[in-house]
Amino acid sequence: MTGIHNQRDDERLRGLFREAMPPVADDGFSDRVLRRIGRRKRMRRAVLYLAAGLGLAIAARPATELLMAAGDWMTASLGQSVVLAADRFEPMVVVVVLGLLSPFLVSLLED
């Protein structure tokens, strides 16, 4: 035998385990616990997404001001217009960038 199991072997093993250890009658306890865990998991994920969205909304204005200040500084120090110059800068750029990064940030928080 090469160590590679096929689906038939897996089914045979499951059958042997079912015969050796029949499921314990728990009057639906296991199902209730699994439902409760799933509900808590969904609630935790919803709260996390809500908090991340709120944090991004709060951070949008300071991030916009920071990028505008960076653009002004770069314009003054380089003596030429740059992409972040205040006269051409759109605050919605920050919102879009934060929106695009939010799934990545939330996944980092979730782990």
Phi and psi in radians as a Rosetta constraint file:
Dihedral C 1 N 2 CA 2 C 2 CIRCULARHARMONIC -1.579 0.35
Dihedral N 2 CA 2 C 2 N 3 CIRCULARHARMONIC -0.059 0.35
Dihedral C 2 N 3 CA 3 C 3 CIRCULARHARMONIC 1.628 0.35
Dihedral N 3 CA 3 C 3 N 4 CIRCULARHARMONIC -0.107 0.35
Dihedral C 3 N 4 CA 4 C 4 CIRCULARHARMONIC -1.650 0.35
Dihedral N 4 CA 4 C 4 N 5 CIRCULARHARMONIC 2.114 0.35
Dihedral C 4 N 5 CA 5 C 5 CIRCULARHARMONIC -1.685 0.35
Dihedral N 5 CA 5 C 5 N 6 CIRCULARHARMONIC 2.457 0.35
Dihedral C 5 N 6 CA 6 C 6 CIRCULARHARMONIC -1.756 0.35
Dihedral N 6 CA 6 C 6 N 7 CIRCULARHARMONIC 3.085 0.35
Dihedral C 6 N 7 CA 7 C 7 CIRCULARHARMONIC -1.127 0.35
Dihedral N 7 CA 7 C 7 N 8 CIRCULARHARMONIC -0.569 0.35
Dihedral C 7 N 8 CA 8 C 8 CIRCULARHARMONIC -1.130 0.35
Dihedral N 8 CA 8 C 8 N 9 CIRCULARHARMONIC -0.716 0.35
Dihedral C 8 N 9 CA 9 C 9 CIRCULARHARMONIC -1.119 0.35
Dihedral N 9 CA 9 C 9 N 10 CIRCULARHARMONIC -0.716 0.35
Dihedral C 9 N 10 CA 10 C 10 CIRCULARHARMONIC -1.083 0.35
Dihedral N 10 CA 10 C 10 N 11 CIRCULARHARMONIC -0.754 0.35
Dihedral C 10 N 11 CA 11 C 11 CIRCULARHARMONIC -1.134 0.35
Dihedral N 11 CA 11 C 11 N 12 CIRCULARHARMONIC -0.685 0.35
Dihedral C 11 N 12 CA 12 C 12 CIRCULARHARMONIC -1.105 0.35
Dihedral N 12 CA 12 C 12 N 13 CIRCULARHARMONIC -0.757 0.35
Dihedral C 12 N 13 CA 13 C 13 CIRCULARHARMONIC -1.106 0.35
Dihedral N 13 CA 13 C 13 N 14 CIRCULARHARMONIC -0.739 0.35
Dihedral C 13 N 14 CA 14 C 14 CIRCULARHARMONIC -1.052 0.35
Dihedral N 14 CA 14 C 14 N 15 CIRCULARHARMONIC -0.725 0.35
Dihedral C 14 N 15 CA 15 C 15 CIRCULARHARMONIC -1.090 0.35
Dihedral N 15 CA 15 C 15 N 16 CIRCULARHARMONIC -0.729 0.35
Dihedral C 15 N 16 CA 16 C 16 CIRCULARHARMONIC -1.116 0.35
Dihedral N 16 CA 16 C 16 N 17 CIRCULARHARMONIC -0.726 0.35
Dihedral C 16 N 17 CA 17 C 17 CIRCULARHARMONIC -1.167 0.35
Dihedral N 17 CA 17 C 17 N 18 CIRCULARHARMONIC -0.664 0.35
Dihedral C 17 N 18 CA 18 C 18 CIRCULARHARMONIC -1.096 0.35
Dihedral N 18 CA 18 C 18 N 19 CIRCULARHARMONIC -0.694 0.35
Dihedral C 18 N 19 CA 19 C 19 CIRCULARHARMONIC -1.184 0.35
Dihedral N 19 CA 19 C 19 N 20 CIRCULARHARMONIC -0.728 0.35
Dihedral C 19 N 20 CA 20 C 20 CIRCULARHARMONIC -1.268 0.35
Dihedral N 20 CA 20 C 20 N 21 CIRCULARHARMONIC -0.560 0.35
Dihedral C 20 N 21 CA 21 C 21 CIRCULARHARMONIC -2.415 0.35
Dihedral N 21 CA 21 C 21 N 22 CIRCULARHARMONIC 1.501 0.35
Dihedral C 21 N 22 CA 22 C 22 CIRCULARHARMONIC -1.149 0.35
Dihedral N 22 CA 22 C 22 N 23 CIRCULARHARMONIC 2.668 0.35
Dihedral C 22 N 23 CA 23 C 23 CIRCULARHARMONIC -1.066 0.35
Dihedral N 23 CA 23 C 23 N 24 CIRCULARHARMONIC 2.502 0.35
Dihedral C 23 N 24 CA 24 C 24 CIRCULARHARMONIC -1.447 0.35
Dihedral N 24 CA 24 C 24 N 25 CIRCULARHARMONIC 2.310 0.35
Dihedral C 24 N 25 CA 25 C 25 CIRCULARHARMONIC -1.286 0.35
Dihedral N 25 CA 25 C 25 N 26 CIRCULARHARMONIC 2.007 0.35
Dihedral C 25 N 26 CA 26 C 26 CIRCULARHARMONIC -2.089 0.35
Dihedral N 26 CA 26 C 26 N 27 CIRCULARHARMONIC 0.236 0.35
Dihedral C 26 N 27 CA 27 C 27 CIRCULARHARMONIC 1.011 0.35
Dihedral N 27 CA 27 C 27 N 28 CIRCULARHARMONIC 0.656 0.35
Dihedral C 27 N 28 CA 28 C 28 CIRCULARHARMONIC 1.425 0.35
Dihedral N 28 CA 28 C 28 N 29 CIRCULARHARMONIC 0.106 0.35
Dihedral C 28 N 29 CA 29 C 29 CIRCULARHARMONIC -1.048 0.35
Dihedral N 29 CA 29 C 29 N 30 CIRCULARHARMONIC -0.820 0.35
Dihedral C 29 N 30 CA 30 C 30 CIRCULARHARMONIC -1.043 0.35
Dihedral N 30 CA 30 C 30 N 31 CIRCULARHARMONIC -0.750 0.35
Dihedral C 30 N 31 CA 31 C 31 CIRCULARHARMONIC -1.107 0.35
Dihedral N 31 CA 31 C 31 N 32 CIRCULARHARMONIC -0.709 0.35
Dihedral C 31 N 32 CA 32 C 32 CIRCULARHARMONIC -1.132 0.35
Dihedral N 32 CA 32 C 32 N 33 CIRCULARHARMONIC -0.718 0.35
Dihedral C 32 N 33 CA 33 C 33 CIRCULARHARMONIC -1.121 0.35
Dihedral N 33 CA 33 C 33 N 34 CIRCULARHARMONIC -0.787 0.35
Dihedral C 33 N 34 CA 34 C 34 CIRCULARHARMONIC -1.103 0.35
Dihedral N 34 CA 34 C 34 N 35 CIRCULARHARMONIC -0.686 0.35
Dihedral C 34 N 35 CA 35 C 35 CIRCULARHARMONIC -1.111 0.35
Dihedral N 35 CA 35 C 35 N 36 CIRCULARHARMONIC -0.745 0.35
Dihedral C 35 N 36 CA 36 C 36 CIRCULARHARMONIC -1.124 0.35
Dihedral N 36 CA 36 C 36 N 37 CIRCULARHARMONIC -0.728 0.35
Dihedral C 36 N 37 CA 37 C 37 CIRCULARHARMONIC -1.107 0.35
Dihedral N 37 CA 37 C 37 N 38 CIRCULARHARMONIC -0.762 0.35
Dihedral C 37 N 38 CA 38 C 38 CIRCULARHARMONIC -1.094 0.35
Dihedral N 38 CA 38 C 38 N 39 CIRCULARHARMONIC -0.707 0.35
Dihedral C 38 N 39 CA 39 C 39 CIRCULARHARMONIC -1.126 0.35
Dihedral N 39 CA 39 C 39 N 40 CIRCULARHARMONIC -0.768 0.35
Dihedral C 39 N 40 CA 40 C 40 CIRCULARHARMONIC -1.139 0.35
Dihedral N 40 CA 40 C 40 N 41 CIRCULARHARMONIC -0.670 0.35
Dihedral C 40 N 41 CA 41 C 41 CIRCULARHARMONIC -1.114 0.35
Dihedral N 41 CA 41 C 41 N 42 CIRCULARHARMONIC -0.773 0.35
Dihedral C 41 N 42 CA 42 C 42 CIRCULARHARMONIC -1.115 0.35
Dihedral N 42 CA 42 C 42 N 43 CIRCULARHARMONIC -0.700 0.35
Dihedral C 42 N 43 CA 43 C 43 CIRCULARHARMONIC -1.144 0.35
Dihedral N 43 CA 43 C 43 N 44 CIRCULARHARMONIC -0.768 0.35
Dihedral C 43 N 44 CA 44 C 44 CIRCULARHARMONIC -1.086 0.35
Dihedral N 44 CA 44 C 44 N 45 CIRCULARHARMONIC -0.732 0.35
Dihedral C 44 N 45 CA 45 C 45 CIRCULARHARMONIC -1.153 0.35
Dihedral N 45 CA 45 C 45 N 46 CIRCULARHARMONIC -0.725 0.35
Dihedral C 45 N 46 CA 46 C 46 CIRCULARHARMONIC -1.104 0.35
Dihedral N 46 CA 46 C 46 N 47 CIRCULARHARMONIC -0.755 0.35
Dihedral C 46 N 47 CA 47 C 47 CIRCULARHARMONIC -1.116 0.35
Dihedral N 47 CA 47 C 47 N 48 CIRCULARHARMONIC -0.699 0.35
Dihedral C 47 N 48 CA 48 C 48 CIRCULARHARMONIC -1.099 0.35
Dihedral N 48 CA 48 C 48 N 49 CIRCULARHARMONIC -0.805 0.35
Dihedral C 48 N 49 CA 49 C 49 CIRCULARHARMONIC -1.129 0.35
Dihedral N 49 CA 49 C 49 N 50 CIRCULARHARMONIC -0.695 0.35
Dihedral C 49 N 50 CA 50 C 50 CIRCULARHARMONIC -1.106 0.35
Dihedral N 50 CA 50 C 50 N 51 CIRCULARHARMONIC -0.789 0.35
Dihedral C 50 N 51 CA 51 C 51 CIRCULARHARMONIC -1.130 0.35
Dihedral N 51 CA 51 C 51 N 52 CIRCULARHARMONIC -0.707 0.35
Dihedral C 51 N 52 CA 52 C 52 CIRCULARHARMONIC -1.141 0.35
Dihedral N 52 CA 52 C 52 N 53 CIRCULARHARMONIC -0.732 0.35
Dihedral C 52 N 53 CA 53 C 53 CIRCULARHARMONIC -1.109 0.35
Dihedral N 53 CA 53 C 53 N 54 CIRCULARHARMONIC -0.740 0.35
Dihedral C 53 N 54 CA 54 C 54 CIRCULARHARMONIC -1.133 0.35
Dihedral N 54 CA 54 C 54 N 55 CIRCULARHARMONIC -0.745 0.35
Dihedral C 54 N 55 CA 55 C 55 CIRCULARHARMONIC -1.077 0.35
Dihedral N 55 CA 55 C 55 N 56 CIRCULARHARMONIC -0.723 0.35
Dihedral C 55 N 56 CA 56 C 56 CIRCULARHARMONIC -1.149 0.35
Dihedral N 56 CA 56 C 56 N 57 CIRCULARHARMONIC -0.673 0.35
Dihedral C 56 N 57 CA 57 C 57 CIRCULARHARMONIC -1.131 0.35
Dihedral N 57 CA 57 C 57 N 58 CIRCULARHARMONIC -0.718 0.35
Dihedral C 57 N 58 CA 58 C 58 CIRCULARHARMONIC -1.180 0.35
Dihedral N 58 CA 58 C 58 N 59 CIRCULARHARMONIC -0.651 0.35
Dihedral C 58 N 59 CA 59 C 59 CIRCULARHARMONIC -1.381 0.35
Dihedral N 59 CA 59 C 59 N 60 CIRCULARHARMONIC -0.234 0.35
Dihedral C 59 N 60 CA 60 C 60 CIRCULARHARMONIC -1.089 0.35
Dihedral N 60 CA 60 C 60 N 61 CIRCULARHARMONIC -0.815 0.35
Dihedral C 60 N 61 CA 61 C 61 CIRCULARHARMONIC -1.159 0.35
Dihedral N 61 CA 61 C 61 N 62 CIRCULARHARMONIC -0.890 0.35
Dihedral C 61 N 62 CA 62 C 62 CIRCULARHARMONIC -1.052 0.35
Dihedral N 62 CA 62 C 62 N 63 CIRCULARHARMONIC -0.624 0.35
Dihedral C 62 N 63 CA 63 C 63 CIRCULARHARMONIC -1.155 0.35
Dihedral N 63 CA 63 C 63 N 64 CIRCULARHARMONIC -0.680 0.35
Dihedral C 63 N 64 CA 64 C 64 CIRCULARHARMONIC -1.079 0.35
Dihedral N 64 CA 64 C 64 N 65 CIRCULARHARMONIC -0.820 0.35
Dihedral C 64 N 65 CA 65 C 65 CIRCULARHARMONIC -1.103 0.35
Dihedral N 65 CA 65 C 65 N 66 CIRCULARHARMONIC -0.686 0.35
Dihedral C 65 N 66 CA 66 C 66 CIRCULARHARMONIC -1.108 0.35
Dihedral N 66 CA 66 C 66 N 67 CIRCULARHARMONIC -0.770 0.35
Dihedral C 66 N 67 CA 67 C 67 CIRCULARHARMONIC -1.147 0.35
Dihedral N 67 CA 67 C 67 N 68 CIRCULARHARMONIC -0.657 0.35
Dihedral C 67 N 68 CA 68 C 68 CIRCULARHARMONIC -1.151 0.35
Dihedral N 68 CA 68 C 68 N 69 CIRCULARHARMONIC -0.729 0.35
Dihedral C 68 N 69 CA 69 C 69 CIRCULARHARMONIC -1.129 0.35
Dihedral N 69 CA 69 C 69 N 70 CIRCULARHARMONIC -0.697 0.35
Dihedral C 69 N 70 CA 70 C 70 CIRCULARHARMONIC -1.101 0.35
Dihedral N 70 CA 70 C 70 N 71 CIRCULARHARMONIC -0.706 0.35
Dihedral C 70 N 71 CA 71 C 71 CIRCULARHARMONIC -1.109 0.35
Dihedral N 71 CA 71 C 71 N 72 CIRCULARHARMONIC -0.744 0.35
Dihedral C 71 N 72 CA 72 C 72 CIRCULARHARMONIC -1.089 0.35
Dihedral N 72 CA 72 C 72 N 73 CIRCULARHARMONIC -0.760 0.35
Dihedral C 72 N 73 CA 73 C 73 CIRCULARHARMONIC -1.103 0.35
Dihedral N 73 CA 73 C 73 N 74 CIRCULARHARMONIC -0.763 0.35
Dihedral C 73 N 74 CA 74 C 74 CIRCULARHARMONIC -1.158 0.35
Dihedral N 74 CA 74 C 74 N 75 CIRCULARHARMONIC -0.671 0.35
Dihedral C 74 N 75 CA 75 C 75 CIRCULARHARMONIC -1.115 0.35
Dihedral N 75 CA 75 C 75 N 76 CIRCULARHARMONIC -0.765 0.35
Dihedral C 75 N 76 CA 76 C 76 CIRCULARHARMONIC -1.197 0.35
Dihedral N 76 CA 76 C 76 N 77 CIRCULARHARMONIC -0.711 0.35
Dihedral C 76 N 77 CA 77 C 77 CIRCULARHARMONIC -1.371 0.35
Dihedral N 77 CA 77 C 77 N 78 CIRCULARHARMONIC -0.549 0.35
Dihedral C 77 N 78 CA 78 C 78 CIRCULARHARMONIC -1.607 0.35
Dihedral N 78 CA 78 C 78 N 79 CIRCULARHARMONIC -0.291 0.35
Dihedral C 78 N 79 CA 79 C 79 CIRCULARHARMONIC 1.262 0.35
Dihedral N 79 CA 79 C 79 N 80 CIRCULARHARMONIC 0.281 0.35
Dihedral C 79 N 80 CA 80 C 80 CIRCULARHARMONIC -2.513 0.35
Dihedral N 80 CA 80 C 80 N 81 CIRCULARHARMONIC 2.838 0.35
Dihedral C 80 N 81 CA 81 C 81 CIRCULARHARMONIC -1.306 0.35
Dihedral N 81 CA 81 C 81 N 82 CIRCULARHARMONIC 2.428 0.35
Dihedral C 81 N 82 CA 82 C 82 CIRCULARHARMONIC -2.148 0.35
Dihedral N 82 CA 82 C 82 N 83 CIRCULARHARMONIC 3.028 0.35
Dihedral C 82 N 83 CA 83 C 83 CIRCULARHARMONIC -1.034 0.35
Dihedral N 83 CA 83 C 83 N 84 CIRCULARHARMONIC -0.595 0.35
Dihedral C 83 N 84 CA 84 C 84 CIRCULARHARMONIC -1.553 0.35
Dihedral N 84 CA 84 C 84 N 85 CIRCULARHARMONIC 0.219 0.35
Dihedral C 84 N 85 CA 85 C 85 CIRCULARHARMONIC -1.035 0.35
Dihedral N 85 CA 85 C 85 N 86 CIRCULARHARMONIC 2.466 0.35
Dihedral C 85 N 86 CA 86 C 86 CIRCULARHARMONIC -1.080 0.35
Dihedral N 86 CA 86 C 86 N 87 CIRCULARHARMONIC -0.548 0.35
Dihedral C 86 N 87 CA 87 C 87 CIRCULARHARMONIC -1.277 0.35
Dihedral N 87 CA 87 C 87 N 88 CIRCULARHARMONIC -0.326 0.35
Dihedral C 87 N 88 CA 88 C 88 CIRCULARHARMONIC -2.015 0.35
Dihedral N 88 CA 88 C 88 N 89 CIRCULARHARMONIC 0.056 0.35
Dihedral C 88 N 89 CA 89 C 89 CIRCULARHARMONIC -1.490 0.35
Dihedral N 89 CA 89 C 89 N 90 CIRCULARHARMONIC 2.334 0.35
Dihedral C 89 N 90 CA 90 C 90 CIRCULARHARMONIC -1.840 0.35
Dihedral N 90 CA 90 C 90 N 91 CIRCULARHARMONIC 2.091 0.35
Dihedral C 90 N 91 CA 91 C 91 CIRCULARHARMONIC -1.031 0.35
Dihedral N 91 CA 91 C 91 N 92 CIRCULARHARMONIC -0.438 0.35
Dihedral C 91 N 92 CA 92 C 92 CIRCULARHARMONIC -1.163 0.35
Dihedral N 92 CA 92 C 92 N 93 CIRCULARHARMONIC -0.350 0.35
Dihedral C 92 N 93 CA 93 C 93 CIRCULARHARMONIC -1.032 0.35
Dihedral N 93 CA 93 C 93 N 94 CIRCULARHARMONIC -0.738 0.35
Dihedral C 93 N 94 CA 94 C 94 CIRCULARHARMONIC -1.120 0.35
Dihedral N 94 CA 94 C 94 N 95 CIRCULARHARMONIC -0.762 0.35
Dihedral C 94 N 95 CA 95 C 95 CIRCULARHARMONIC -1.089 0.35
Dihedral N 95 CA 95 C 95 N 96 CIRCULARHARMONIC -0.748 0.35
Dihedral C 95 N 96 CA 96 C 96 CIRCULARHARMONIC -1.144 0.35
Dihedral N 96 CA 96 C 96 N 97 CIRCULARHARMONIC -0.769 0.35
Dihedral C 96 N 97 CA 97 C 97 CIRCULARHARMONIC -1.104 0.35
Dihedral N 97 CA 97 C 97 N 98 CIRCULARHARMONIC -0.796 0.35
Dihedral C 97 N 98 CA 98 C 98 CIRCULARHARMONIC -1.102 0.35
Dihedral N 98 CA 98 C 98 N 99 CIRCULARHARMONIC -0.652 0.35
Dihedral C 98 N 99 CA 99 C 99 CIRCULARHARMONIC -1.122 0.35
Dihedral N 99 CA 99 C 99 N 100 CIRCULARHARMONIC -0.687 0.35
Dihedral C 99 N 100 CA 100 C 100 CIRCULARHARMONIC -1.234 0.35
Dihedral N 100 CA 100 C 100 N 101 CIRCULARHARMONIC -0.572 0.35
Dihedral C 100 N 101 CA 101 C 101 CIRCULARHARMONIC -1.442 0.35
Dihedral N 101 CA 101 C 101 N 102 CIRCULARHARMONIC -0.290 0.35
Dihedral C 101 N 102 CA 102 C 102 CIRCULARHARMONIC -1.033 0.35
Dihedral N 102 CA 102 C 102 N 103 CIRCULARHARMONIC -0.719 0.35
Dihedral C 102 N 103 CA 103 C 103 CIRCULARHARMONIC -1.057 0.35
Dihedral N 103 CA 103 C 103 N 104 CIRCULARHARMONIC -0.677 0.35
Dihedral C 103 N 104 CA 104 C 104 CIRCULARHARMONIC -1.133 0.35
Dihedral N 104 CA 104 C 104 N 105 CIRCULARHARMONIC -0.779 0.35
Dihedral C 104 N 105 CA 105 C 105 CIRCULARHARMONIC -1.127 0.35
Dihedral N 105 CA 105 C 105 N 106 CIRCULARHARMONIC -0.723 0.35
Dihedral C 105 N 106 CA 106 C 106 CIRCULARHARMONIC -1.150 0.35
Dihedral N 106 CA 106 C 106 N 107 CIRCULARHARMONIC -0.688 0.35
Dihedral C 106 N 107 CA 107 C 107 CIRCULARHARMONIC -1.142 0.35
Dihedral N 107 CA 107 C 107 N 108 CIRCULARHARMONIC -0.589 0.35
Dihedral C 107 N 108 CA 108 C 108 CIRCULARHARMONIC -1.143 0.35
Dihedral N 108 CA 108 C 108 N 109 CIRCULARHARMONIC -0.736 0.35
Dihedral C 108 N 109 CA 109 C 109 CIRCULARHARMONIC -1.158 0.35
Dihedral N 109 CA 109 C 109 N 110 CIRCULARHARMONIC -0.653 0.35
Dihedral C 109 N 110 CA 110 C 110 CIRCULARHARMONIC -1.138 0.35
Dihedral N 110 CA 110 C 110 N 111 CIRCULARHARMONIC -0.641 0.35
